[in-house]
Amino acid sequence: MSCQELERLRGSGAPESERTAHRAACIACEAIGAGIDPIESLTAELVQPAWSASLRDALLAVPEKTVSCENAGLLIAARLEAETGEPFSGTAADRSRLDFHLSRCDGCREAWETLSGIPFLEAPRPAPWVAERLSAARPTRRRRRWMGILDPRAAIGFAYGAAVVVMLAGFNPADLARKAGANLRSETRTAAAAARGSLADRVGAFEDRTSRAFAVWRGRVGGYGRAALSNVIALVMRTEDTPPPSRPRNGEERAPQKNENENATPTWRA
Amino acid sequence: MNGNEDKSLVERCRKGDDDAWRELVDRFGPRVYSVAYHFTLKREDAEELSQEIFLKIFENLDRYDGGFPLIAWIVSISRNLCIDRYRRRKREKSFRFVSDDAVLPLLKSTDDPSAEALRKERTKMLFSALAEIPDDLAEILVLRDLDGLAYEEIGRALALPDGTVKSRLFRARAEVAKKIRERHESRGGNVLTSIAMAAGAFV
């Protein structure tokens, strides 16, 4: 079992003399050191394997084979544009480099497959009940034929026609319009006041009915609630046995038993 | 080369500067090939792995921020790819057999055939023992003693403190020594001669 001093001395870069001195004093460390020394000397003798010129050429050609991940993103964007009909902004070499990169880079391949799959996504389809609800919500009232007079062009035509008839009848349309306007203002004001009063009456009646109904329901709910609460309390508090007499506390005497006669209500017979 | 120079070199490579890429390959290619070779012990595999490593380096140049030496970043990528290959190879077949051809590129040529044969046997035994010890110990020994990386570079590459690197290196050497001793014992030598041979096997 080593005392680990040799390991500490080696780790701290202690001089060779110090290590030798410790090994001379410690049999375990001497055994370990004797095993390690030849390995160190052997590895020191070994040379690094020579790389070939063909390997160097292959390594120099790496930029012609592939692209970096950051450039792959740009080339992916260019290729996506090309797939929509735009001309590919890169070269044929760029295309093959991107292909090579995509064949070996999981992240970029995932990005490419995701983006290139976008045109093939299905349009979102609503649930069947959506169409039914929309058709049910659409007003089905047909446009009546007489509603055609509300068309602005038709209204202008009618107005011109009426003016011509009035002029042919010997009236000045402008005077008629002034008189009609004056009457119209007063009549409109009267009608608006009546409508306002009617609306106020209806709203007041509605409020009255609502408050009454609310008071009735509140009373009912409160009554039922109180009844339910009292039932619950009765169920919880109900006990079959009489509770045991309370134990006297320290320093207290037992409470005197209640005398039935004392508690009896005095009557005129007693 | 400091971090700023490393970052400048990487920036030039990212911009498509061929000279910068050539500089990067010439500076780090031999080291990467060495790492790959020590993991695979086969020239073809090491060359293929080196190309794979440099493809990975080129594709990820934007991820180097210059915060630590470029060699540590490159070794980290190399090591990850090597470990993938190394583990796969270990699963496929036993990695304990080391051929003569595997160790020849690691030996200096000498005029003494017997000494060369002895060194070859010892080197084979070294790699066999490395295959038997835990991976986290073996890789430290390979990176330090065979690839010649500094403690700090190993620590950066493996995300370990220097103290841990040193401690693991010591244990790796001790484990290798133990494996070699056990191999001698299994060859029929008694305990005393095994220890003696282990101690003097490489002297």
Interface residues (C-beta under 8 A of the other chain):
Chain A: E7 R10 G11 A31 I32 A34 G35 I36 D37 P38 I39 E40 S41 L42 T43 A44 E45 L46 V47 Q48 P49 A50 W51 S52 S54 L55 R56 A58 L59 L60 V62 P63 K65 T66 V67 S68 C69 E70 H101 R104 C105
Chain B: R14 G16 D18 W21 R22 V25 D26 G29 P30 R31 Y33 S34 Y37 H38 R43 A46 E47 S50 Q51 F54 L55 F58 E59 N60 L61 D62 P105 L106 L107 K108 R119 R122 T123 L126 L141 D145 L146 D147 G148 G163 K166 S167 F170 R171 R173 A174 V176 A177 K178 I180 R181 I195 A198 A199 G200 A201 F202 V203
